[in-house]
Amino acid sequence: MSRPVEITPVLLLKAYAHGYFPMAETGDSEELFWLDPPMRGILPLEDFHIPKRLRREIRRRRFDVRCDTDFAAVLRGCAETTPWRPQTWINADIYRLYSGLFAMGHAHSVECWEGAELVGGLYGVALGAAFFGESMFSRVRDASKVALVHLVALLRQGGFTLLDTQFTTDHLARFGGHEIPQALYKAHLHEAMSRTARWQPDRMDVAVAALLASDAGRPPIAP
């Protein structure tokens, strides 16, 4: 019997380029499975909407927002179980693979800090002009939302054309997230793979200011 192919960070990048992403059943699972859903969640970068209250929160600068300073801690935060998320799909292989992608410069984290405490954030994978959002977490109100706004600002500034959210939730729908058919997603993905984008966290403040200015006055998205 042939042995199963070991999933490596390089193989994982190839899978992303063709529209596949991995998950585990639970954090204790020893296996991963590939997903390529018939409907794919995306967050259009040019139609991203920031709710009015969140815009005020960002201008308050309550959080110290950083990128890539503690990727491992963000992974652990995303794997935490909560009353509303009793199971995690982040197992040992996910830790290994995405830590490898981070070392290669393809995985990134956006982090919200209060002093020395990491209170929320998100991580994902950058490839070509696509960013594949993997997971986010909050330990205090609005932390993951603020991280998402900073992510979108960076992607817009860096020339990214696709923000893949895998699935769509009510939370993401408030920002303009929605699902598109697999074939349309693959067309957007193919276009993004043909381009080069830049991850420039040192220009994050400028990027966020530009995003806030562009979103000002935009009518709210119906719930």
N, CA, C and O of each residue as an XYZ file, in Angstrom:
892
protein
N       0.847     -1.193      0.000
C       0.000      0.000      0.000
C       0.882      1.241      0.000
O       1.831      1.331      0.779
N       0.574      2.192     -0.866
C       1.377      3.408     -0.938
C       1.109      4.297      0.268
O      -0.005      4.345      0.788
N       2.145      4.995      0.699
C       2.001      5.884      1.840
C       1.360      7.193      1.383
O       1.606      7.637      0.261
N       0.542      7.818      2.230
C      -0.059      9.098      1.851
C       1.010     10.168      1.668
O       2.036     10.161      2.348
N       0.761     11.074      0.753
C       1.714     12.141      0.482
C       1.773     13.076      1.679
O       0.743     13.530      2.178
N       2.981     13.357      2.131
C       3.134     14.289      3.252
C       2.840     15.708      2.775
O       3.342     16.141      1.738
N       2.038     16.410      3.527
C       1.747     17.803      3.198
C       2.874     18.667      3.738
O       3.164     18.653      4.934
N       3.497     19.407      2.856
C       4.577     20.315      3.214
C       4.118     21.742      2.957
O       3.115     21.948      2.274
N       4.825     22.729      3.487
C       4.464     24.111      3.173
C       4.467     24.410      1.679
O       3.622     25.165      1.199
N       5.395     23.834      0.946
C       5.447     24.066     -0.503
C       4.220     23.466     -1.184
O       3.618     24.099     -2.052
N       3.850     22.245     -0.793
C       2.644     21.626     -1.352
C       1.404     22.439     -0.984
O       0.480     22.564     -1.787
N       1.385     22.982      0.210
C       0.255     23.788      0.650
C       0.094     25.030     -0.220
O      -1.027     25.402     -0.565
N       1.190     25.665     -0.571
C       1.119     26.834     -1.456
C       0.564     26.447     -2.826
O      -0.226     27.193     -3.405
N       0.964     25.310     -3.338
C       0.446     24.845     -4.628
C      -1.064     24.601     -4.534
O      -1.807     24.903     -5.468
N      -1.507     24.055     -3.401
C      -2.936     23.814     -3.221
C      -3.709     25.133     -3.205
O      -4.755     25.249     -3.844
N      -3.199     26.119     -2.480
C      -3.856     27.423     -2.458
C      -3.968     28.013     -3.859
O      -4.994     28.592     -4.214
N      -2.922     27.866     -4.644
C      -2.920     28.429     -5.996
C      -3.986     27.803     -6.877
O      -4.365     28.385     -7.893
N      -4.481     26.619     -6.503
C      -5.521     25.939     -7.271
C      -6.870     25.939     -6.551
O      -7.809     25.278     -6.996
N      -6.972     26.675     -5.443
C      -8.269     26.838     -4.804
C      -8.574     25.906     -3.652
O      -9.708     25.884     -3.175
N      -7.605     25.136     -3.186
C      -7.826     24.192     -2.093
C      -7.230     24.720     -0.791
O      -6.226     25.432     -0.804
N      -7.849     24.372      0.320
C      -7.277     24.698      1.627
C      -7.548     23.544      2.585
O      -8.517     22.807      2.404
N      -6.703     23.379      3.605
C      -6.847     22.232      4.511
C      -7.531     22.601      5.817
O      -7.499     23.754      6.248
N      -8.144     21.612      6.434
C      -8.691     21.746      7.780
C      -8.560     20.397      8.475
O      -8.351     19.370      7.829
N      -8.684     20.413      9.795
C      -8.766     19.185     10.578
C     -10.147     19.108     11.211
O     -10.802     20.131     11.407
N     -10.583     17.909     11.526
C     -11.885     17.754     12.171
C     -11.899     18.426     13.544
O     -12.847     19.129     13.892
N     -10.831     18.199     14.322
C     -10.697     18.793     15.646
C      -9.221     19.081     15.899
O      -8.355     18.693     15.115
N      -8.953     19.762     16.997
C      -7.568     20.033     17.349
C      -6.781     18.790     17.690
O      -5.552     18.805     17.631
N      -7.462     17.707     18.046
C      -6.786     16.451     18.387
C      -6.631     15.524     17.189
O      -5.960     14.496     17.286
N      -7.233     15.870     16.077
C      -7.185     15.004     14.901
C      -5.762     14.861     14.380
O      -4.976     15.807     14.445
N      -5.431     13.693     13.869
C      -4.101     13.438     13.310
C      -4.101     13.562     11.796
O      -3.077     13.316     11.159
N      -5.229     13.939     11.208
C      -5.319     14.027      9.754
C      -5.896     15.371      9.335
O      -6.619     16.025     10.086
N      -5.550     15.763      8.101
C      -6.126     16.938      7.471
C      -6.956     16.501      6.273
O      -6.703     15.444      5.694
N      -7.927     17.294      5.903
C      -8.664     17.035      4.669
C      -8.715     18.334      3.871
O      -8.649     19.430      4.428
N      -8.834     18.180      2.541
C      -8.826     19.328      1.637
C     -10.250     19.783      1.340
O     -11.161     18.965      1.209
N     -10.427     21.072      1.237
C     -11.721     21.647      0.895
C     -11.608     22.509     -0.353
O     -10.625     23.224     -0.546
N     -12.625     22.429     -1.189
C     -12.767     23.270     -2.375
C     -14.272     23.478     -2.562
O     -14.865     22.922     -3.487
N     -14.894     24.284     -1.680
C     -16.360     24.352     -1.630
C     -16.989     24.919     -2.890
O     -16.373     25.733     -3.578
N     -18.210     24.500     -3.203
C     -18.897     24.986     -4.413
C     -19.229     26.468     -4.355
O     -19.353     27.109     -5.399
N     -19.375     27.024     -3.163
C     -19.547     28.462     -2.976
C     -18.426     28.948     -2.068
O     -18.154     28.356     -1.023
N     -17.779     30.035     -2.481
C     -16.585     30.498     -1.764
C     -16.808     31.892     -1.192
O     -17.319     32.781     -1.873
N     -16.417     32.071      0.069
C     -16.534     33.374      0.699
C     -15.394     34.294      0.295
O     -14.230     33.894      0.315
N     -15.727     35.526     -0.071
C     -14.724     36.541     -0.363
C     -15.141     37.844      0.310
O     -16.308     38.045      0.647
N     -14.165     38.716      0.497
C     -14.420     40.049      1.021
C     -13.854     41.031      0.002
O     -12.644     41.253     -0.028
N     -14.710     41.624     -0.839
C     -14.212     42.509     -1.902
C     -13.451     43.697     -1.327
O     -13.982     44.446     -0.507
N     -12.223     43.864     -1.754
C     -11.365     44.891     -1.166
C     -11.834     46.297     -1.507
O     -11.718     47.204     -0.682
N     -12.356     46.487     -2.696
C     -12.762     47.834     -3.096
C     -14.144     48.205     -2.574
O     -14.508     49.381     -2.597
N     -14.918     47.239     -2.106
C     -16.255     47.508     -1.585
C     -16.333     47.230     -0.084
O     -17.417     47.012      0.458
N     -15.206     47.237      0.566
C     -15.155     46.967      1.999
C     -15.821     48.107      2.767
O     -15.548     49.280      2.514
N     -16.695     47.752      3.705
C     -17.427     48.757      4.473
C     -17.064     48.662      5.948
O     -17.056     47.569      6.515
N     -16.763     49.800      6.576
C     -16.440     49.851      7.996
C     -17.640     50.430      8.739
O     -17.995     51.584      8.499
N     -18.274     49.681      9.626
C     -19.382     50.228     10.406
C     -18.959     51.490     11.161
O     -17.809     51.628     11.577
N     -19.909     52.400     11.326
C     -19.612     53.720     11.885
C     -18.981     53.638     13.265
O     -18.009     54.339     13.546
N     -19.530     52.781     14.135
C     -18.981     52.672     15.491
C     -17.560     52.154     15.473
O     -16.719     52.601     16.252
N     -17.286     51.196     14.571
C     -15.936     50.647     14.485
C     -14.952     51.687     13.953
O     -13.792     51.715     14.363
N     -15.416     52.536     13.044
C     -14.558     53.601     12.540
C     -14.101     54.518     13.675
O     -12.944     54.933     13.732
N     -15.041     54.823     14.582
C     -14.688     55.646     15.741
C     -13.687     54.924     16.642
O     -12.758     55.538     17.168
N     -13.883     53.622     16.814
C     -12.987     52.831     17.655
C     -11.563     52.836     17.084
O     -10.592     52.935     17.835
N     -11.445     52.731     15.780
C     -10.123     52.730     15.160
C      -9.439     54.079     15.340
O      -8.233     54.140     15.581
N     -10.198     55.149     15.226
C      -9.614     56.485     15.385
C      -9.179     56.746     16.831
O      -8.308     57.580     17.078
N      -9.782     56.039     17.777
C      -9.377     56.175     19.180
C      -7.997     55.586     19.441
O      -7.336     55.948     20.415
N      -7.563     54.675     18.567
C      -6.263     53.990     18.718
C      -6.159     53.279     20.073
O      -5.149     53.366     20.771
N      -7.219     52.591     20.408
C      -7.211     51.832     21.662
C      -6.160     50.723     21.645
O      -5.521     50.440     22.659
N      -5.994     50.101     20.477
C      -5.071     48.978     20.352
C      -3.766     49.410     19.684
O      -3.742     50.305     18.840
N      -2.701     48.754     20.084
C      -1.435     48.845     19.362
C      -1.471     47.726     18.322
O      -1.329     46.553     18.668
N      -1.659     48.082     17.058
C      -1.812     47.082     16.000
C      -0.448     46.823     15.359
O       0.224     47.747     14.900
N      -0.060     45.568     15.338
C       1.239     45.161     14.796
C       1.044     44.021     13.801
O      -0.011     43.388     13.753
N       2.076     43.778     13.015
C       2.071     42.666     12.060
C       3.271     41.764     12.296
O       4.400     42.234     12.431
N       3.014     40.469     12.342
C       4.075     39.458     12.294
C       5.033     39.504     13.482
O       6.160     39.022     13.371
N       4.612     40.074     14.622
C       5.534     40.123     15.754
C       5.431     38.884     16.640
O       6.387     38.541     17.335
N       4.258     38.196     16.620
C       4.118     36.961     17.396
C       3.117     36.051     16.692
O       2.008     35.821     17.174
N       3.536     35.544     15.551
C       2.666     34.699     14.736
C       2.204     33.467     15.515
O       1.040     33.078     15.429
N       3.108     32.860     16.268
C       2.755     31.647     17.014
C       1.654     31.929     18.034
O       0.763     31.102     18.226
N       1.709     33.098     18.693
C       0.679     33.436     19.678
C      -0.675     33.655     19.009
O      -1.712     33.335     19.590
N      -0.673     34.201     17.789
C      -1.932     34.360     17.062
C      -2.515     32.993     16.713
O      -3.720     32.780     16.848
N      -1.675     32.075     16.268
C      -2.149     30.715     15.998
C      -2.793     30.117     17.244
O      -3.873     29.529     17.175
N      -2.127     30.271     18.377
C      -2.682     29.719     19.626
C      -3.998     30.393     19.976
O      -4.935     29.734     20.425
N      -4.074     31.708     19.772
C      -5.319     32.421     20.052
C      -6.459     31.933     19.183
O      -7.583     31.772     19.659
N      -6.176     31.696     17.911
C      -7.212     31.218     16.999
C      -7.651     29.792     17.340
O      -8.760     29.382     16.999
N      -6.782     29.044     18.008
C      -7.111     27.656     18.360
C      -7.833     27.550     19.698
O      -8.272     26.462     20.068
N      -7.965     28.651     20.431
C      -8.634     28.600     21.727
C     -10.104     28.213     21.573
O     -10.781     28.645     20.640
N     -10.574     27.404     22.493
C     -11.999     27.100     22.519
C     -12.714     28.146     23.376
O     -12.161     28.654     24.352
N     -13.935     28.450     22.995
C     -14.752     29.424     23.713
C     -16.169     28.865     23.837
O     -16.493     27.866     23.195
N     -17.015     29.492     24.649
C     -18.393     28.996     24.747
C     -19.118     28.978     23.412
O     -19.976     28.124     23.191
N     -18.790     29.908     22.513
C     -19.455     29.943     21.213
C     -18.638     29.228     20.134
O     -19.080     29.119     18.991
N     -17.442     28.739     20.498
C     -16.629     27.961     19.563
C     -15.973     26.828     20.353
O     -14.786     26.897     20.675
N     -16.754     25.778     20.666
C     -16.252     24.720     21.545
C     -15.232     23.788     20.898
O     -14.560     23.028     21.596
N     -15.110     23.839     19.573
C     -14.152     22.989     18.863
C     -13.232     23.847     18.007
O     -13.626     24.908     17.522
N     -12.019     23.384     17.829
C     -11.085     24.049     16.933
C     -10.675     23.081     15.831
O     -10.614     21.870     16.048
N     -10.393     23.620     14.649
C      -9.913     22.786     13.549
C      -8.399     22.913     13.402
O      -7.827     22.367     12.458
N      -7.746     23.616     14.311
C      -6.300     23.853     14.231
C      -5.594     22.761     15.035
O      -5.585     22.790     16.266
N      -5.010     21.809     14.331
C      -4.309     20.707     14.989
C      -2.790     20.880     14.848
O      -2.313     21.924     14.404
N      -2.052     19.854     15.228
C      -0.586     19.948     15.209
C      -0.055     20.171     13.794
O       0.917     20.906     13.616
N      -0.668     19.557     12.792
C      -0.219     19.747     11.413
C      -0.458     21.178     10.946
O       0.366     21.736     10.221
N      -1.568     21.778     11.352
C      -1.824     23.174     10.994
C      -0.746     24.072     11.603
O      -0.220     24.959     10.930
N      -0.421     23.845     12.863
C       0.664     24.603     13.491
C       1.958     24.450     12.692
O       2.641     25.435     12.410
N       2.287     23.221     12.334
C       3.542     22.957     11.621
C       3.558     23.635     10.246
O       4.536     24.288      9.883
N       2.491     23.479      9.500
C       2.455     23.984      8.133
C       2.473     25.511      8.079
O       3.215     26.101      7.294
N       1.658     26.142      8.913
C       1.577     27.600      8.821
C       2.768     28.283      9.484
O       3.134     29.398      9.113
N       3.366     27.620     10.455
C       4.637     28.127     10.978
C       5.699     28.067      9.894
O       6.542     28.958      9.788
N       5.653     27.001      9.083
C       6.583     26.902      7.959
C       6.346     27.982      6.922
O       7.298     28.559      6.397
N       5.075     28.263      6.618
C       4.767     29.330      5.665
C       5.188     30.691      6.210
O       5.627     31.552      5.448
N       5.059     30.894      7.518
C       5.504     32.149      8.120
C       7.018     32.303      7.961
O       7.504     33.386      7.636
N       7.754     31.222      8.190
C       9.210     31.267      8.031
C       9.602     31.567      6.582
O      10.646     32.167      6.329
N       8.761     31.149      5.636
C       9.014     31.398      4.210
C       8.576     32.792      3.771
O       8.876     33.205      2.651
N       7.869     33.525      4.635
C       7.383     34.851      4.283
C       6.033     34.857      3.601
O       5.628     35.882      3.053
N       5.321     33.732      3.620
C       4.015     33.653      2.960
C       2.834     33.742      3.922
O       1.720     34.039      3.491
N       3.047     33.494      5.201
C       1.974     33.622      6.184
C       2.217     34.871      7.023
O       3.358     35.216      7.331
N       1.136     35.538      7.385
C       1.244     36.798      8.126
C       0.174     36.864      9.209
O      -0.882     36.238      9.111
N       0.478     37.634     10.231
C      -0.494     37.895     11.294
C      -0.676     39.399     11.453
O       0.257     40.184     11.285
N      -1.906     39.772     11.782
C      -2.219     41.135     12.207
C      -2.700     41.025     13.642
O      -3.626     40.270     13.934
N      -2.074     41.776     14.538
C      -2.243     41.569     15.970
C      -2.708     42.849     16.669
O      -2.240     43.939     16.343
N      -3.615     42.719     17.614
C      -4.047     43.838     18.451
C      -3.532     43.605     19.870
O      -3.821     42.585     20.496
N      -2.774     44.562     20.351
C      -2.169     44.480     21.672
C      -2.719     45.575     22.573
O      -2.997     46.685     22.120
N      -2.872     45.253     23.847
C      -3.106     46.237     24.897
C      -1.947     46.106     25.875
O      -1.916     45.196     26.703
N      -0.991     47.031     25.766
C       0.226     46.885     26.541
C       0.987     45.653     26.099
O       1.294     45.493     24.918
N       1.292     44.777     27.055
C       2.037     43.557     26.733
C       1.120     42.373     26.448
O       1.599     41.249     26.295
N      -0.194     42.605     26.373
C      -1.154     41.511     26.203
C      -1.714     41.485     24.789
O      -2.225     42.490     24.294
N      -1.613     40.328     24.142
C      -2.234     40.117     22.837
C      -3.720     39.848     23.060
O      -4.082     38.857     23.694
N      -4.582     40.723     22.545
C      -6.013     40.619     22.844
C      -6.851     40.227     21.626
O      -8.066     40.066     21.745
N      -6.227     40.073     20.467
C      -6.968     39.656     19.283
C      -6.087     39.723     18.057
O      -4.998     40.296     18.079
N      -6.580     39.128     16.990
C      -5.817     39.171     15.751
C      -6.318     38.159     14.741
O      -7.360     37.527     14.918
N      -5.549     38.029     13.687
C      -5.897     37.106     12.615
C      -4.622     36.673     11.904
O      -3.566     37.284     12.065
N      -4.739     35.609     11.113
C      -3.603     35.203     10.280
C      -4.117     34.659      8.952
O      -5.280     34.278      8.819
N      -3.223     34.635      7.986
C      -3.572     34.132      6.666
C      -2.339     33.978      5.810
O      -1.212     34.132      6.281
N      -2.564     33.672      4.548
C      -1.494     33.345      3.611
C      -1.534     34.302      2.431
O      -2.591     34.536      1.845
N      -0.384     34.851      2.088
C      -0.250     35.730      0.927
C       0.458     34.982     -0.190
O       1.520     34.394      0.013
N      -0.147     35.013     -1.376
C       0.433     34.342     -2.538
C      -0.008     35.093     -3.779
O      -1.206     35.266     -4.004
N       0.942     35.542     -4.590
C       0.585     36.383     -5.718
C      -0.087     37.642     -5.203
O       0.437     38.315     -4.315
N      -1.246     37.959     -5.761
C      -2.019     39.111     -5.280
C      -3.264     38.651     -4.532
O      -4.264     39.367     -4.476
N      -3.199     37.455     -3.957
C      -4.303     36.916     -3.160
C      -3.874     36.784     -1.712
O      -2.722     36.466     -1.413
N      -4.827     37.035     -0.812
C      -4.606     36.765      0.605
C      -5.714     35.825      1.052
O      -6.897     36.098      0.852
N      -5.312     34.711      1.662
C      -6.246     33.686      2.092
C      -6.395     33.785      3.610
O      -5.533     33.320      4.356
N      -7.489     34.391      4.060
C      -7.719     34.535      5.488
C      -8.037     33.188      6.117
O      -8.898     32.458      5.626
N      -7.349     32.859      7.195
C      -7.523     31.556      7.823
C      -8.385     31.594      9.078
O      -9.354     30.841      9.185
N      -8.049     32.453     10.020
C      -8.807     32.474     11.268
C      -8.542     33.787     11.990
O      -7.552     34.468     11.725
N      -9.442     34.133     12.907
C      -9.277     35.318     13.733
C      -9.814     35.026     15.129
O     -10.580     34.083     15.325
N      -9.407     35.842     16.097
C      -9.886     35.662     17.461
C      -9.920     37.002     18.181
O      -9.220     37.941     17.803
N     -10.736     37.079     19.215
C     -10.830     38.262     20.070
C     -10.910     37.824     21.522
O     -11.646     36.902     21.870
N     -10.149     38.493     22.351
C     -10.288     38.325     23.799
C     -10.972     39.530     24.432
O     -11.425     39.466     25.575
N     -11.045     40.631     23.681
C     -11.794     41.807     24.107
C     -12.605     42.305     22.913
O     -12.307     41.973     21.766
N     -13.607     43.085     23.189
C     -14.508     43.549     22.139
C     -13.755     44.307     21.051
O     -12.901     45.146     21.336
N     -14.086     44.000     19.814
C     -13.640     44.691     18.606
C     -12.211     44.374     18.170
O     -11.782     44.857     17.122
N     -11.465     43.586     18.929
C     -10.063     43.372     18.571
C      -9.913     42.714     17.202
O      -9.099     43.166     16.397
N     -10.670     41.667     16.919
C     -10.526     41.007     15.624
C     -11.045     41.894     14.499
O     -10.528     41.845     13.383
N     -12.067     42.707     14.784
C     -12.594     43.608     13.765
C     -11.568     44.675     13.401
O     -11.382     44.995     12.226
N     -10.909     45.220     14.411
C      -9.866     46.212     14.145
C      -8.722     45.576     13.345
O      -8.176     46.200     12.435
N      -8.368     44.346     13.686
C      -7.325     43.647     12.932
C      -7.740     43.462     11.475
O      -6.918     43.607     10.571
N      -9.017     43.142     11.245
C      -9.502     42.948      9.879
C      -9.419     44.244      9.077
O      -9.009     44.228      7.916
N      -9.801     45.356      9.678
C      -9.717     46.636      8.969
C      -8.268     46.943      8.595
O      -8.002     47.407      7.487
N      -7.341     46.691      9.499
C      -5.934     46.942      9.189
C      -5.436     45.997      8.098
O      -4.636     46.392      7.249
N      -5.907     44.749      8.120
C      -5.536     43.823      7.047
C      -6.006     44.346      5.695
O      -5.221     44.400      4.748
N      -7.262     44.729      5.595
C      -7.800     45.211      4.325
C      -7.033     46.443      3.855
O      -6.746     46.580      2.666
N      -6.703     47.333      4.778
C      -5.933     48.527      4.411
C      -4.591     48.143      3.803
O      -4.179     48.704      2.788
N      -3.912     47.185      4.425
C      -2.617     46.734      3.898
C      -2.758     46.080      2.529
O      -1.938     46.314      1.641
N      -3.793     45.263      2.354
C      -3.983     44.573      1.083
C      -4.286     45.564     -0.038
O      -3.754     45.445     -1.142
N      -5.137     46.533      0.248
C      -5.449     47.546     -0.765
C      -4.204     48.332     -1.140
O      -3.949     48.569     -2.321
N      -3.442     48.730     -0.159
C      -2.245     49.512     -0.426
C      -1.205     48.695     -1.194
O      -0.494     49.231     -2.044
N      -1.118     47.410     -0.896
C      -0.086     46.578     -1.493
C      -0.419     46.017     -2.854
O       0.401     45.306     -3.436
N      -1.600     46.312     -3.388
C      -1.958     45.840     -4.712
C      -2.577     44.453     -4.760
O      -2.613     43.833     -5.823
N      -3.065     43.951     -3.624
C      -3.769     42.667     -3.622
C      -5.134     42.839     -4.286
O      -5.743     43.906     -4.204
N      -5.601     41.792     -4.936
C      -6.878     41.863     -5.654
C      -7.924     40.899     -5.111
O      -9.095     40.999     -5.477
N      -7.530     39.965     -4.243
C      -8.462     38.946     -3.757
C      -8.230     38.708     -2.273
O      -7.109     38.427     -1.850
N      -9.299     38.822     -1.480
C      -9.275     38.418     -0.072
C     -10.270     37.271      0.089
O     -11.484     37.475      0.111
N      -9.731     36.076      0.198
C     -10.508     34.846      0.321
C     -10.810     34.611      1.800
O      -9.889     34.518      2.611
N     -12.089     34.515      2.158
C     -12.467     34.229      3.538
C     -12.959     32.788      3.711
O     -13.415     32.416      4.792
N     -12.869     31.983      2.660
C     -13.285     30.579      2.653
C     -14.801     30.434      2.752
O     -15.438     29.924      1.830
N     -15.370     30.874      3.852
C     -16.817     30.847      4.042
C     -17.282     32.258      4.406
O     -16.460     33.145      4.638
N     -18.584     32.461      4.455
C     -19.131     33.762      4.833
C     -19.945     33.614      6.118
O     -20.719     32.670      6.277
N     -19.755     34.559      7.020
C     -20.500     34.595      8.270
C     -21.261     35.918      8.352
O     -21.004     36.843      7.581
N     -22.197     35.993      9.294
C     -22.899     37.258      9.517
C     -21.909     38.359      9.885
O     -22.073     39.515      9.497
N     -20.889     37.983     10.633
C     -19.847     38.937     11.033
C     -19.178     39.541      9.808
O     -19.038     40.761      9.721
N     -18.761     38.705      8.857
C     -18.081     39.198      7.658
C     -19.032     39.924      6.722
O     -18.629     40.843      6.009
N     -20.303     39.510      6.723
C     -21.280     40.162      5.846
C     -21.438     41.634      6.188
O     -21.749     42.436      5.307
N     -21.230     42.012      7.452
C     -21.331     43.413      7.851
C     -20.277     44.277      7.152
O     -20.453     45.487      7.013
N     -19.192     43.655      6.718
C     -18.120     44.382      6.042
C     -18.217     44.286      4.518
O     -17.399     44.867      3.804
N     -19.209     43.558      4.027
C     -19.362     43.378      2.594
C     -19.031     41.978      2.105
O     -19.068     41.720      0.902
N     -18.708     41.072      3.020
C     -18.388     39.706      2.630
C     -19.585     38.975      2.054
O     -20.713     39.173      2.506
N     -19.350     38.131      1.060
C     -20.419     37.325      0.477
C     -19.815     36.122     -0.236
O     -18.594     36.004     -0.342
N     -20.660     35.243     -0.717
C     -20.214     34.035     -1.412
C     -20.365     34.193     -2.915
O     -21.278     34.859     -3.402
N     -19.448     33.563     -3.636
C     -19.537     33.514     -5.094
C     -19.354     32.064     -5.533
O     -18.748     31.275     -4.808
N     -19.872     31.698     -6.720
C     -19.713     30.320     -7.190
C     -18.248     29.953     -7.404
O     -17.404     30.805     -7.679
N     -17.978     28.674     -7.270
C     -16.615     28.165     -7.384
C     -15.937     28.605     -8.677
O     -14.775     29.010     -8.659
N     -16.653     28.531     -9.804
C     -16.045     28.876    -11.097
C     -15.619     30.340    -11.133
O     -14.546     30.665    -11.641
N     -16.456     31.222    -10.595
C     -16.100     32.645    -10.566
C     -14.926     32.880     -9.626
O     -14.028     33.669     -9.921
N     -14.945     32.186     -8.490
C     -13.813     32.298     -7.565
C     -12.511     31.876     -8.241
O     -11.493     32.554     -8.107
N     -12.541     30.754     -8.969
C     -11.323     30.279     -9.634
C     -10.826     31.289    -10.666
O      -9.619     31.435    -10.858
N     -11.746     31.987    -11.331
C     -11.332     33.013    -12.294
C     -10.629     34.164    -11.576
O      -9.596     34.647    -12.040
N     -11.187     34.605    -10.440
C     -10.533     35.655     -9.648
C      -9.176     35.170     -9.129
O      -8.202     35.923     -9.116
N      -9.127     33.916     -8.707
C      -7.887     33.357     -8.186
C      -6.818     33.305     -9.276
O      -5.668     33.672     -9.037
N      -7.195     32.853    -10.463
C      -6.244     32.783    -11.574
C      -5.666     34.170    -11.886
O      -4.468     34.319    -12.128
N      -6.535     35.165    -11.876
C      -6.076     36.535    -12.122
C      -5.119     36.986    -11.027
O      -4.090     37.596    -11.315
N      -5.451     36.691     -9.772
C      -4.587     37.101     -8.661
C      -3.234     36.389     -8.711
O      -2.212     36.976     -8.355
N      -3.221     35.138     -9.147
C      -1.961     34.394     -9.227
C      -1.041     34.941    -10.313
O       0.165     34.695    -10.283
N      -1.587     35.668    -11.252
C      -0.765     36.215    -12.335
C      -0.144     37.561    -11.962
O       0.613     38.138    -12.743
N      -0.467     38.057    -10.767
C       0.008     39.370    -10.334
C       0.957     39.253     -9.147
O       1.051     38.204     -8.510
N       1.649     40.335     -8.866
C       2.531     40.426     -7.709
C       2.037     41.547     -6.807
O       1.758     42.649     -7.280
N       1.930     41.276     -5.528
C       1.519     42.292     -4.559
C       2.583     42.404     -3.469
O       3.489     41.575     -3.386
N       2.464     43.430     -2.642
C       3.472     43.709     -1.622
C       2.816     43.744     -0.232
O       1.745     44.320     -0.044
N       3.482     43.121      0.716
C       3.075     43.174      2.117
C       3.974     44.210      2.786
O       5.169     43.969      2.960
N       3.409     45.369      3.165
C       4.202     46.493      3.657
C       3.653     47.002      4.992
O       3.048     48.074      5.040
N       3.856     46.250      6.070
C       3.306     46.669      7.366
C       3.907     47.967      7.893
O       3.302     48.620      8.743
N       5.078     48.353      7.410
C       5.672     49.602      7.872
C       4.876     50.818      7.398
O       5.077     51.920      7.907
N       3.986     50.636      6.441
C       3.151     51.727      5.943
C       1.689     51.555      6.366
O       0.785     52.086      5.719
N       1.462     50.815      7.449
C       0.096     50.479      7.852
C      -0.703     51.723      8.251
O      -1.875     51.832      7.893
N      -0.100     52.657      8.978
C      -0.846     53.847      9.394
C      -1.347     54.641      8.190
O      -2.482     55.116      8.181
N      -0.501     54.780      7.183
C      -0.899     55.485      5.961
C      -2.021     54.725      5.258
O      -2.973     55.327      4.763
N      -1.901     53.410      5.220
C      -2.906     52.584      4.549
C      -4.256     52.677      5.248
O      -5.289     52.770      4.585
N      -4.260     52.654      6.582
C      -5.516     52.730      7.332
C      -6.163     54.099      7.148
O      -7.379     54.193      6.982
N      -5.359     55.158      7.178
C      -5.909     56.500      6.963
C      -6.570     56.607      5.592
O      -7.632     57.215      5.457
N      -5.946     56.020      4.582
C      -6.519     56.054      3.233
C      -7.816     55.258      3.170
O      -8.765     55.675      2.506
N      -7.866     54.123      3.852
C      -9.084     53.311      3.853
C     -10.218     54.037      4.564
O     -11.346     54.049      4.071
N      -9.939     54.636      5.705
C     -10.970     55.370      6.434
C     -11.520     56.525      5.600
O     -12.723     56.785      5.605
N     -10.635     57.211      4.889
C     -11.076     58.324      4.055
C     -11.946     57.845      2.900
O     -12.933     58.494      2.554
N     -11.587     56.715      2.306
C     -12.344     56.216      1.153
C     -13.702     55.677      1.572
O     -14.648     55.698      0.784
N     -13.809     55.187      2.818
C     -15.048     54.584      3.291
C     -16.006     55.621      3.876
O     -17.188     55.328      4.056
N     -15.524     56.814      4.172
C     -16.362     57.834      4.798
C     -17.553     58.164      3.923
O     -17.406     58.402      2.724
N     -18.732     58.176      4.524
C     -19.937     58.538      3.774
C     -20.569     57.413      3.003
O     -21.629     57.594      2.405
N     -19.939     56.241      3.001
C     -20.538     55.105      2.282
C     -21.782     54.629      3.015
O     -21.743     54.496      4.238
N     -22.877     54.371      2.328
C     -24.100     53.932      3.024
C     -23.891     52.590      3.679
O     -23.170     51.757      3.130
N     -24.493     52.341      4.840
C     -24.324     51.084      5.538
C     -24.912     49.921      4.750
O     -25.835     50.082      3.952
N     -24.346     48.752      5.001
C     -24.830     47.523      4.366
C     -25.995     46.983      5.192
O     -25.912     46.892      6.417
N     -27.058     46.634      4.520
C     -28.237     46.133      5.222
C     -27.912     44.832      5.932
O     -27.219     43.983      5.370
N     -28.397     44.655      7.158
C     -28.113     43.414      7.883
C     -28.777     42.218      7.218
O     -28.643     41.092      7.696
